[in-house]
Amino acid sequence: MSDEKDLKQENTEFSGNKDNQKNPMDNNQNNTPKPKFNAYWVYALIAIAFIALQYFQFGKHPHEIFMKDLREMIAAKDVDKIEVINKEIARVYLKPNRLDRYQKLIGKDFNRIPKDGPHFELQIGDVIAFKDEIDKVQKDFPPAEYVNIIYKVEKNYFLDIFISFILPILILIAIWSYFYRRMASGGGGGPGGSNIFNVGKSRAKIFDKETSVKVNFSDVAGLEEAKIELKEIVDFLKNPKKYTDLGGKIPRGALLVGPPGTGKTLLAKAVAGEANVPFFSLSGSDFVEMFVGVGASRVRDLFAQAKQKAPCIVFIDEIDAVGRSRSKNPGWAANDERENTLNQLLTEMDGFAPNTGIIVLAATNRADILDRALLRAGRFDRQIHVELPDLNERREIFKVHMRPLKLASDIDVEFLAKQTPGFSGADIANVCNEAALIAARKNKTSVEKQDFLDAIDRIIGGLEKRNKIVSKLEKKTIAYHEAGHATVSWLLEHANPLVKVTIIPRGRALGAAWYLPEERQITTTEQLYDEMCATLGGRAAEEVVFGKVSTGALNDLERVTKQAYAMVAYFGMSEKIGNISYYDSTGQTEFSFSKPYSEKTAELIDEEAKKIVENQYERAKTILRENKDGLDKLAQKLLEKEVIFSEDLEQIFGKRKGGIPEEQQLLIENGKTETEDNRDN
């Protein structure tokens, strides 16, 4: 219910991305691709040949007749003998010089019938019934004139050999060829993809003079600090002699570290575009294969190609797929294939035979789980942290993603940048796209400010569900719950300023409160206490008003519990535990079977965390009891309007303690716009 959605989200930036363009081909050159031979034609020809051998007999063959024709022939005493083959086919031999009588029956195929027989044939269903039919026709014949019926069994040895021996082998070869071709090409026709023996070849995409990368640093909005470090790498590639003349060595690699969506891959493209050198791009998972030794083989082939095109850049995205620490495997046994691939990568980057002129760029958001040997000096010499964008960087990113949009005149990029603290570049791109979709849904001719605000609300809180069935009692409980959050946060100095509160269901939440958190790098104990108290305000309001609590505070309790344990076990904010932190930045404890402290300490941590939460809960109840009238007024206004803003709280409780920063006050005032007018629609 009270999934409060701070305007803070995780993740940052990449900006506009120009499509890679190929150089135009010379008109004088004939580049028409030759048709490739397809092995499946061989299978088709074999099948056609088999059908031809089985069903098309070249030369003379018997004429097919029906049972009534055979009865007439027997009655006319023209039949010499009948051969029943495999209890399925009856072949009829006529007496000498009797074939001419049936020229009319046979028609144009008369000359194709063998003169010595068999002359006719027919399909029989049941041998006994067939024999009875013949006996009925010749029952009045003397025994000497009875037609001889001979039963034979004929075997098609070619068919038996083909079905039992040749066909299974052909099927196995076809299946083997199909799957090996798929695995060799990775389903996408990579380098050497059509040849099963190229499965150990590198599948890196190569961008060189013919397929140059058109992205440069001017296309990357924000990330100024990261670009400064990467420009140095570009200078290494452009002017290596300047550094080597002084005895320096060109760095072997750089690791881009940051949350998802912050533009690590785009930065790597920009480096390639700026340096104007060959660029090998692939993912860490491209090394992984079901065959043993393929990963190491692909690493060798990758660096062999890179040596031929040096100086160049090799970019490995999501390197944690193969670079995971060998001591942190959560299973009982190590993954030998992945470790072999990692060992080969380590050797190629700084082994016995150095790779001169090759700089390896890698990207990951899990740097803590990478192997220490991969991060040592001489391999990935430097780590470049690509963080979530700050206010100025978000403004630049918005400008990039707004270029293709038809914008109204009321769009304020500065305002939108301040409304989205904690958003990554990918999040901002999503906001711009969602705003355009919302405007189109409303049949607008341009994207307005309100469309951007609706897009931000939808991304953070989910889609509004006005048709969700909520009883009156539940709605009242939700209103008091959200009013409790709003009241406590308004009355506490260090709590985040409120933007708006709603009891309209969004996503999985039955109600939500929007805050505008301050962009700060460190947080004090008092600020943490006030935030926890405001988070518990919803549960406290339920108990103060109704004398009982509901399950709606699940998300609130989860957040404050994690905060309390972090304060005690990580940040050293407990008097009894003292200035001790059990946080492990290396990630070693992720797979350990024991905690880094005793059972007695664990009990003490539990007690301290519980004490912090209970103290803030009691504090929230005290604040609400002292301001019960204001809480009731706010809840009633929520029930009437469904959406309220900070000015509604100011009318009830007066000016906020400590005030609201001028910039945030402006955001809160501008952030309402059409929402208040349309809230009852």
LONU-984899 format. One record per residue (C-alpha): residue number from 0; residue in one letter; x, y, z. Coordinates in steps of 0.02 Angstrom, whole numbers, plus 50000, padded with zeros to 5 digits. Layout:
<recs>
k,r,u,v,w
NUM,a,X,Y,Z .
...
</recs>
This chain:
<recs>
k,r,u,v,w
0,m,50000,50000,50000 .
1,s,50121,50130,50053 .
2,d,50258,50095,49930 .
3,e,50326,50271,49942 .
4,k,50414,50311,49782 .
5,d,50557,50432,49806 .
6,l,50605,50518,49647 .
7,k,50769,50429,49671 .
8,q,50807,50285,49556 .
9,e,50959,50184,49523 .
10,n,51058,50198,49364 .
11,t,51160,50337,49217 .
12,e,51201,50387,49056 .
13,f,51219,50368,48885 .
14,s,51160,50494,48763 .
15,g,51121,50506,48580 .
16,n,51190,50367,48477 .
17,k,51229,50388,48295 .
18,d,51206,50237,48187 .
19,n,51363,50158,48122 .
20,q,51374,50192,47936 .
21,k,51470,50094,47807 .
22,n,51574,50182,47677 .
23,p,51486,50185,47507 .
24,m,51548,50053,47387 .
25,d,51642,50099,47230 .
26,n,51521,50095,47084 .
27,n,51657,50027,46970 .
28,q,51678,49871,47074 .
29,n,51566,49722,47048 .
30,n,51518,49675,47226 .
31,t,51372,49563,47180 .
32,p,51383,49418,47303 .
33,k,51397,49246,47228 .
34,p,51261,49124,47276 .
35,k,51317,49009,47415 .
36,f,51304,48821,47400 .
37,n,51177,48751,47521 .
38,a,51208,48575,47586 .
39,y,51021,48546,47604 .
40,w,51010,48528,47413 .
41,v,51113,48369,47430 .
42,y,50983,48297,47548 .
43,a,50844,48345,47428 .
44,l,50931,48262,47280 .
45,i,50956,48101,47377 .
46,a,50772,48099,47424 .
47,i,50718,48131,47244 .
48,a,50832,47993,47180 .
49,f,50761,47871,47306 .
50,i,50583,47915,47256 .
51,a,50626,47895,47072 .
52,l,50703,47724,47100 .
53,q,50555,47664,47201 .
54,y,50407,47734,47108 .
55,f,50465,47761,46929 .
56,q,50511,47605,46831 .
57,f,50582,47651,46664 .
58,g,50536,47536,46519 .
59,k,50389,47417,46504 .
60,h,50274,47378,46651 .
61,p,50103,47296,46679 .
62,h,49940,47391,46656 .
63,e,49837,47416,46813 .
64,i,49660,47346,46812 .
65,f,49515,47320,46932 .
66,m,49436,47161,47000 .
67,k,49290,47166,46879 .
68,d,49411,47168,46732 .
69,l,49499,47016,46803 .
70,r,49334,46923,46823 .
71,e,49292,46956,46640 .
72,m,49464,46893,46585 .
73,i,49445,46733,46687 .
74,a,49269,46706,46622 .
75,a,49335,46723,46444 .
76,k,49469,46593,46486 .
77,d,49608,46715,46434 .
78,v,49709,46705,46597 .
79,d,49853,46584,46603 .
80,k,49912,46614,46783 .
81,i,49908,46739,46926 .
82,e,50054,46781,47041 .
83,v,50012,46853,47212 .
84,i,50163,46954,47271 .
85,n,50183,46986,47459 .
86,k,49994,46963,47482 .
87,e,49970,47138,47411 .
88,i,49984,47137,47221 .
89,a,49913,47013,47095 .
90,r,50005,47000,46929 .
91,v,49904,46929,46785 .
92,y,49982,46829,46642 .
93,l,49873,46803,46488 .
94,k,49877,46654,46371 .
95,p,49979,46678,46212 .
96,n,49902,46790,46079 .
97,r,49762,46848,46197 .
98,l,49834,47021,46237 .
99,d,49768,47099,46076 .
100,r,49589,47075,46138 .
101,y,49618,47206,46273 .
102,q,49697,47342,46169 .
103,k,49544,47452,46194 .
104,l,49550,47426,46384 .
105,i,49734,47469,46391 .
106,g,49728,47618,46274 .
107,k,49884,47716,46228 .
108,d,49995,47618,46350 .
109,f,49970,47456,46248 .
110,n,50148,47456,46180 .
111,r,50223,47480,46354 .
112,i,50155,47314,46417 .
113,p,50284,47171,46413 .
114,k,50229,47037,46288 .
115,d,50289,46893,46396 .
116,g,50201,46960,46551 .
117,p,50152,47004,46675 .
118,h,50021,47094,46572 .
119,f,49910,47164,46709 .
120,e,49916,47195,46895 .
121,l,49795,47247,47031 .
122,q,49798,47284,47216 .
123,i,49713,47154,47326 .
124,g,49648,47187,47500 .
125,d,49633,47014,47574 .
126,v,49708,46857,47496 .
127,i,49567,46741,47551 .
128,a,49432,46857,47484 .
129,f,49529,46872,47320 .
130,k,49539,46683,47304 .
131,d,49352,46667,47338 .
132,e,49311,46792,47200 .
133,i,49411,46693,47073 .
134,d,49333,46529,47129 .
135,k,49159,46601,47104 .
136,v,49200,46646,46923 .
137,q,49271,46474,46878 .
138,k,49159,46363,46984 .
139,d,49081,46288,46825 .
140,f,49251,46263,46740 .
141,p,49327,46090,46726 .
142,p,49472,46069,46847 .
143,a,49597,46065,46704 .
144,e,49548,46242,46654 .
145,y,49569,46321,46826 .
146,v,49684,46472,46833 .
147,n,49845,46437,46925 .
148,i,49875,46553,47074 .
149,i,50055,46565,47131 .
150,y,50103,46650,47294 .
151,k,50273,46735,47302 .
152,v,50370,46841,47425 .
153,e,50485,46970,47345 .
154,k,50607,47076,47445 .
155,n,50673,47247,47395 .
156,y,50849,47231,47461 .
157,f,50894,47409,47413 .
158,l,50744,47476,47510 .
159,d,50784,47369,47662 .
160,i,50965,47423,47663 .
161,f,50917,47605,47637 .
162,i,50786,47609,47776 .
163,s,50882,47506,47904 .
164,f,51058,47569,47873 .
165,i,51081,47716,47754 .
166,l,50931,47823,47807 .
167,p,50973,47828,47995 .
168,i,51152,47878,47953 .
169,l,51091,48016,47838 .
170,i,50971,48079,47973 .
171,l,51110,48080,48104 .
172,i,51227,48172,47984 .
173,a,51092,48301,47946 .
174,i,51056,48331,48131 .
175,w,51241,48338,48173 .
176,s,51274,48460,48031 .
177,y,51126,48570,48079 .
178,f,51170,48588,48262 .
179,y,51356,48610,48233 .
180,r,51323,48744,48104 .
181,r,51209,48832,48228 .
182,m,51336,48822,48369 .
183,a,51479,48876,48257 .
184,s,51384,49031,48201 .
185,g,51302,49063,48370 .
186,g,51136,49070,48278 .
187,g,51188,49234,48201 .
188,g,51315,49192,48070 .
189,g,51469,49262,48155 .
190,p,51643,49250,48084 .
191,g,51663,49078,48009 .
192,g,51487,49038,48064 .
193,s,51449,48921,47920 .
194,n,51599,48810,47956 .
195,i,51590,48694,48104 .
196,f,51779,48694,48117 .
197,n,51776,48882,48153 .
198,v,51688,48858,48319 .
199,g,51847,48912,48409 .
200,k,51863,49073,48310 .
201,s,51829,49241,48389 .
202,r,51656,49313,48360 .
203,a,51706,49493,48391 .
204,k,51631,49627,48278 .
205,i,51768,49728,48195 .
206,f,51749,49913,48160 .
207,d,51889,49981,48052 .
208,k,51909,50107,47911 .
209,e,51774,50025,47806 .
210,t,51650,50014,47950 .
211,s,51708,50158,48057 .
212,v,51627,50206,48221 .
213,k,51541,50375,48202 .
214,v,51518,50407,48389 .
215,n,51637,50525,48477 .
216,f,51646,50613,48646 .
217,s,51536,50756,48586 .
218,d,51393,50630,48569 .
219,v,51408,50576,48751 .
220,a,51314,50693,48867 .
221,g,51380,50710,49043 .
222,l,51512,50591,49114 .
223,e,51644,50727,49106 .
224,e,51763,50643,49230 .
225,a,51755,50477,49138 .
226,k,51786,50563,48971 .
227,i,51941,50650,49040 .
228,e,52020,50482,49085 .
229,l,51969,50402,48920 .
230,k,52040,50548,48819 .
231,e,52209,50501,48891 .
232,i,52188,50326,48818 .
233,v,52145,50402,48651 .
234,d,52304,50505,48660 .
235,f,52403,50346,48696 .
236,l,52337,50271,48535 .
237,k,52360,50427,48429 .
238,n,52532,50479,48493 .
239,p,52616,50327,48572 .
240,k,52791,50389,48531 .
241,k,52768,50539,48646 .
242,y,52758,50419,48794 .
243,t,52875,50281,48740 .
244,d,53016,50404,48704 .
245,l,53020,50442,48890 .
246,g,53025,50258,48935 .
247,g,52841,50243,48978 .
248,k,52730,50097,48933 .
249,i,52559,50111,48858 .
250,p,52424,50048,48980 .
251,r,52358,49874,48939 .
252,g,52177,49899,48991 .
253,a,52045,50005,49073 .
254,l,51890,49945,49165 .
255,l,51728,50044,49155 .
256,v,51630,50017,49315 .
257,g,51456,50082,49352 .
258,p,51271,50044,49373 .
259,p,51170,49981,49224 .
260,g,51118,50111,49097 .
261,t,51255,50236,49136 .
262,g,51333,50233,48962 .
263,k,51485,50119,48981 .
264,t,51463,50041,48809 .
265,l,51433,50210,48728 .
266,l,51593,50277,48806 .
267,a,51692,50132,48732 .
268,k,51619,50171,48560 .
269,a,51666,50353,48583 .
270,v,51846,50303,48622 .
271,a,51853,50203,48460 .
272,g,51777,50347,48362 .
273,e,51898,50474,48434 .
274,a,52054,50367,48414 .
275,n,52006,50315,48236 .
276,v,52085,50143,48259 .
277,p,52013,49968,48232 .
278,f,51889,49923,48367 .
279,f,51845,49743,48417 .
280,s,51680,49730,48510 .
281,l,51609,49576,48595 .
282,s,51523,49520,48754 .
283,g,51595,49414,48893 .
284,s,51466,49279,48855 .
285,d,51534,49262,48677 .
286,f,51680,49163,48748 .
287,v,51567,49039,48835 .
288,e,51522,48882,48737 .
289,m,51469,48703,48772 .
290,f,51633,48636,48701 .
291,v,51783,48619,48815 .
292,g,51924,48736,48767 .
293,v,51823,48844,48648 .
294,g,51829,48998,48762 .
295,a,52018,48996,48774 .
296,s,52031,48966,48586 .
297,r,51921,49117,48551 .
298,v,52028,49226,48665 .
299,r,52184,49173,48571 .
300,d,52103,49206,48403 .
301,l,52038,49376,48461 .
302,f,52211,49436,48511 .
303,a,52288,49360,48354 .
304,q,52171,49466,48249 .
305,a,52204,49618,48359 .
306,k,52394,49600,48336 .
307,q,52372,49608,48148 .
308,k,52275,49772,48163 .
309,a,52374,49852,48305 .
310,p,52362,49985,48369 .
311,c,52182,49944,48409 .
312,i,52052,49931,48547 .
313,v,51970,49771,48611 .
314,f,51807,49803,48704 .
315,i,51734,49664,48811 .
316,d,51561,49706,48878 .
317,e,51499,49621,49037 .
318,i,51670,49547,49072 .
319,d,51607,49471,49234 .
320,a,51536,49328,49129 .
321,v,51713,49259,49114 .
322,g,51811,49363,49240 .
323,r,51724,49306,49399 .
324,s,51845,49274,49541 .
325,r,51907,49095,49545 .
326,s,51895,49092,49735 .
327,k,51712,49146,49742 .
328,n,51627,49007,49649 .
329,p,51467,48969,49744 .
330,g,51464,48788,49684 .
331,w,51559,48643,49757 .
332,a,51673,48630,49605 .
333,a,51750,48763,49495 .
334,n,51691,48794,49318 .
335,d,51845,48732,49225 .
336,e,51793,48800,49056 .
337,r,51764,48977,49122 .
338,e,51927,48971,49220 .
339,n,52023,48914,49066 .
340,t,51950,49060,48970 .
341,l,51999,49180,49110 .
342,n,52175,49108,49120 .
343,q,52199,49131,48933 .
344,l,52136,49311,48946 .
345,l,52259,49346,49087 .
346,t,52401,49274,48983 .
347,e,52357,49374,48828 .
348,m,52344,49538,48925 .
349,d,52510,49521,49016 .
350,g,52595,49357,48982 .
351,f,52764,49298,48921 .
352,a,52734,49372,48747 .
353,p,52671,49551,48765 .
354,n,52535,49618,48649 .
355,t,52601,49788,48597 .
356,g,52478,49919,48538 .
357,i,52322,49830,48601 .
358,i,52218,49917,48734 .
359,v,52079,49815,48814 .
360,l,51925,49908,48875 .
361,a,51800,49812,48980 .
362,a,51635,49856,49061 .
363,t,51546,49783,49211 .
364,n,51429,49831,49352 .
365,r,51498,49693,49464 .
366,a,51679,49744,49489 .
367,d,51679,49670,49664 .
368,i,51667,49492,49597 .
369,l,51806,49505,49468 .
370,d,51965,49404,49493 .
371,r,52106,49496,49578 .
372,a,52230,49440,49445 .
373,l,52124,49529,49315 .
374,l,52129,49693,49412 .
375,r,52313,49696,49453 .
376,a,52433,49824,49381 .
377,g,52490,49777,49207 .
378,r,52319,49713,49154 .
379,f,52175,49828,49194 .
380,d,52287,49969,49251 .
381,r,52147,50090,49289 .
382,q,51966,50081,49342 .
383,i,51853,50219,49274 .
384,h,51695,50241,49378 .
385,v,51543,50289,49275 .
386,e,51420,50352,49406 .
387,l,51240,50409,49400 .
388,p,51231,50584,49323 .
389,d,51219,50738,49431 .
390,l,51102,50884,49398 .
391,n,51206,50964,49261 .
392,e,51235,50799,49174 .
393,r,51051,50754,49179 .
394,r,51012,50920,49097 .
395,e,51131,50880,48954 .
396,i,51062,50704,48936 .
397,f,50884,50771,48926 .
398,k,50937,50889,48787 .
399,v,51008,50743,48687 .
400,h,50854,50632,48703 .
401,m,50734,50777,48670 .
402,r,50808,50813,48499 .
403,p,50691,50698,48401 .
404,l,50535,50752,48500 .
405,k,50411,50886,48450 .
406,l,50412,50990,48608 .
407,a,50289,51121,48670 .
408,s,50351,51293,48717 .
409,d,50327,51263,48905 .
410,i,50465,51131,48919 .
411,d,50596,51177,49049 .
412,v,50745,51059,49040 .
413,e,50816,51125,49204 .
414,f,50653,51085,49292 .
415,l,50649,50906,49223 .
416,a,50831,50877,49271 .
417,k,50792,50929,49451 .
418,q,50638,50816,49454 .
419,t,50741,50660,49415 .
420,p,50878,50637,49546 .
421,g,50954,50463,49538 .
422,f,50897,50432,49359 .
423,s,51022,50353,49240 .
424,g,51043,50400,49058 .
425,a,50938,50249,49009 .
426,d,50802,50305,49130 .
427,i,50801,50480,49056 .
428,a,50788,50408,48880 .
429,n,50641,50305,48942 .
430,v,50559,50461,49017 .
431,c,50572,50554,48851 .
432,n,50502,50408,48753 .
433,e,50361,50378,48878 .
434,a,50316,50563,48874 .
435,a,50299,50556,48685 .
436,l,50189,50402,48698 .
437,i,50077,50484,48828 .
438,a,50059,50640,48720 .
439,a,50014,50535,48568 .
440,r,49888,50438,48672 .
441,k,49803,50603,48715 .
442,n,49804,50656,48530 .
443,k,49918,50804,48562 .
444,t,50022,50886,48426 .
445,s,50172,50914,48539 .
446,v,50246,50844,48700 .
447,e,50205,50956,48849 .
448,k,50278,50973,49023 .
449,q,50134,50877,49101 .
450,d,50172,50729,48986 .
451,f,50348,50723,49056 .
452,l,50282,50731,49235 .
453,d,50159,50591,49199 .
454,a,50299,50489,49122 .
455,i,50407,50511,49277 .
456,d,50262,50460,49389 .
457,r,50226,50307,49283 .
458,i,50408,50250,49279 .
459,i,50427,50270,49467 .
460,g,50258,50213,49529 .
461,g,50180,50118,49385 .
462,l,50019,50145,49290 .
463,e,49867,50216,49379 .
464,k,49732,50086,49415 .
465,r,49576,50188,49446 .
466,n,49463,50039,49416 .
467,k,49540,49934,49552 .
468,i,49408,49876,49676 .
469,v,49443,49953,49848 .
470,s,49314,49950,49989 .
471,k,49271,50107,50089 .
472,l,49360,50043,50244 .
473,e,49516,49999,50143 .
474,k,49514,50169,50059 .
475,k,49500,50255,50228 .
476,t,49644,50151,50296 .
477,i,49750,50194,50144 .
478,a,49708,50379,50164 .
479,y,49762,50382,50346 .
480,h,49916,50279,50305 .
481,e,49974,50402,50172 .
482,a,49922,50551,50279 .
483,g,50031,50480,50418 .
484,h,50182,50477,50303 .
485,a,50147,50653,50243 .
486,t,50119,50724,50418 .
487,v,50276,50650,50497 .
488,s,50387,50697,50349 .
489,w,50320,50876,50351 .
490,l,50351,50898,50537 .
491,l,50528,50825,50537 .
492,e,50670,50939,50487 .
493,h,50782,50813,50399 .
494,a,50649,50711,50310 .
495,n,50637,50728,50122 .
496,p,50520,50869,50063 .
497,l,50352,50804,50003 .
498,v,50295,50834,49823 .
499,k,50125,50750,49823 .
500,v,50025,50608,49900 .
501,t,49897,50500,49813 .
502,i,49780,50359,49860 .
503,i,49752,50310,49679 .
504,p,49824,50134,49657 .
505,r,49982,50130,49551 .
506,g,50070,49970,49501 .
507,r,50068,49856,49653 .
508,a,50046,50001,49775 .
509,l,49876,50053,49839 .
510,g,49942,50226,49880 .
511,a,50103,50322,49860 .
512,a,50196,50476,49920 .
513,w,50320,50569,49809 .
514,y,50470,50653,49890 .
515,l,50610,50754,49818 .
516,p,50767,50691,49906 .
517,e,50916,50802,49927 .
518,e,51064,50753,49819 .
519,r,51194,50720,49953 .
520,q,51346,50607,49963 .
521,i,51343,50570,50150 .
522,t,51201,50552,50275 .
523,t,51206,50591,50460 .
524,t,51126,50492,50601 .
525,e,50991,50624,50626 .
526,q,50945,50619,50442 .
527,l,50931,50429,50446 .
528,y,50822,50436,50603 .
529,d,50705,50565,50525 .
530,e,50689,50464,50364 .
531,m,50651,50305,50462 .
532,c,50524,50395,50569 .
533,a,50436,50464,50414 .
534,t,50436,50292,50334 .
535,l,50353,50218,50489 .
536,g,50224,50360,50494 .
537,g,50099,50259,50393 .
538,r,50098,50108,50510 .
539,a,50095,50225,50660 .
540,a,49944,50320,50592 .
541,e,49847,50157,50573 .
542,e,49878,50112,50754 .
543,v,49841,50287,50821 .
544,v,49677,50305,50725 .
545,f,49609,50127,50713 .
546,g,49698,50042,50857 .
547,k,49759,49905,50741 .
548,v,49879,49884,50597 .
549,s,49868,49807,50424 .
550,t,49984,49720,50301 .
551,g,50000,49879,50198 .
552,a,50164,49930,50281 .
553,l,50265,49784,50212 .
554,n,50375,49891,50101 .
555,d,50398,50021,50240 .
556,l,50453,49889,50365 .
557,e,50572,49810,50241 .
558,r,50657,49977,50208 .
559,v,50677,50029,50390 .
560,t,50738,49855,50440 .
561,k,50876,49862,50310 .
562,q,50920,50039,50362 .
563,a,50928,49991,50546 .
564,y,51040,49841,50516 .
565,a,51151,49946,50401 .
566,m,51169,50078,50537 .
567,v,51220,49948,50666 .
568,a,51323,49823,50566 .
569,y,51396,49932,50429 .
570,f,51402,50116,50478 .
571,g,51453,50100,50661 .
572,m,51304,50203,50722 .
573,s,51266,50098,50876 .
574,e,51339,50137,51047 .
575,k,51344,49954,51102 .
576,i,51426,49889,50942 .
577,g,51538,50040,50926 .
578,n,51643,50096,50779 .
579,i,51649,49926,50697 .
580,s,51590,49881,50521 .
581,y,51555,49706,50459 .
582,y,51533,49763,50280 .
583,d,51643,49672,50154 .
584,s,51674,49774,49997 .
585,t,51765,49628,49915 .
586,g,51606,49523,49909 .
587,q,51691,49375,49996 .
588,t,51550,49354,50121 .
589,e,51425,49328,49981 .
590,f,51470,49144,49971 .
591,s,51530,49112,50149 .
592,f,51443,48990,50266 .
593,s,51471,49091,50425 .
594,k,51450,49270,50481 .
595,p,51606,49373,50523 .
596,y,51551,49391,50705 .
597,s,51502,49282,50852 .
598,e,51327,49228,50901 .
599,k,51331,49348,51048 .
600,t,51371,49493,50931 .
601,a,51233,49436,50814 .
602,e,51108,49444,50957 .
603,l,51172,49617,51003 .
604,i,51152,49676,50822 .
605,d,50973,49611,50820 .
606,e,50935,49700,50984 .
607,e,51010,49865,50926 .
608,a,50921,49861,50758 .
609,k,50755,49822,50842 .
610,k,50784,49960,50968 .
611,i,50815,50089,50830 .
612,v,50657,50039,50737 .
613,e,50549,50037,50893 .
614,n,50613,50206,50951 .
615,q,50571,50286,50784 .
616,y,50401,50201,50781 .
617,e,50358,50269,50952 .
618,r,50423,50439,50897 .
619,a,50308,50435,50745 .
620,k,50157,50390,50854 .
621,t,50197,50532,50974 .
622,i,50206,50658,50830 .
623,l,50040,50597,50759 .
624,r,49951,50600,50929 .
625,e,50010,50779,50955 .
626,n,49946,50827,50781 .
627,k,49791,50717,50775 .
628,d,49677,50856,50712 .
629,g,49793,50895,50568 .
630,l,49807,50709,50526 .
631,d,49616,50694,50518 .
632,k,49600,50848,50406 .
633,l,49735,50784,50289 .
634,a,49656,50611,50277 .
635,q,49485,50686,50240 .
636,k,49559,50797,50105 .
637,l,49644,50644,50030 .
638,l,49479,50550,50028 .
639,e,49397,50698,49940 .
640,k,49532,50744,49814 .
641,e,49633,50581,49801 .
642,v,49788,50685,49763 .
643,i,49859,50822,49876 .
644,f,50014,50930,49865 .
645,s,50134,51014,49985 .
646,e,50029,51173,49990 .
647,d,49886,51071,50067 .
648,l,50001,51020,50208 .
649,e,50060,51199,50229 .
650,q,49879,51256,50250 .
651,i,49853,51127,50388 .
652,f,50021,51123,50479 .
653,g,50098,51288,50429 .
654,k,50272,51316,50363 .
655,r,50384,51162,50363 .
656,k,50511,51153,50503 .
657,g,50678,51203,50433 .
658,g,50591,51266,50277 .
659,i,50605,51200,50101 .
660,p,50755,51247,49993 .
661,e,50707,51378,49865 .
662,e,50746,51266,49717 .
663,q,50644,51122,49787 .
664,q,50499,51239,49827 .
665,l,50500,51296,49646 .
666,l,50499,51115,49588 .
667,i,50353,51072,49702 .
668,e,50252,51220,49639 .
669,n,50289,51187,49456 .
670,g,50266,51000,49477 .
671,k,50080,51015,49509 .
672,t,50026,51097,49345 .
673,e,49881,51003,49268 .
674,t,49882,50858,49390 .
675,e,49771,50948,49515 .
676,d,49647,50999,49380 .
677,n,49635,50825,49306 .
678,r,49640,50719,49464 .
679,d,49452,50686,49467 .
680,n,49440,50641,49282 .
</recs>
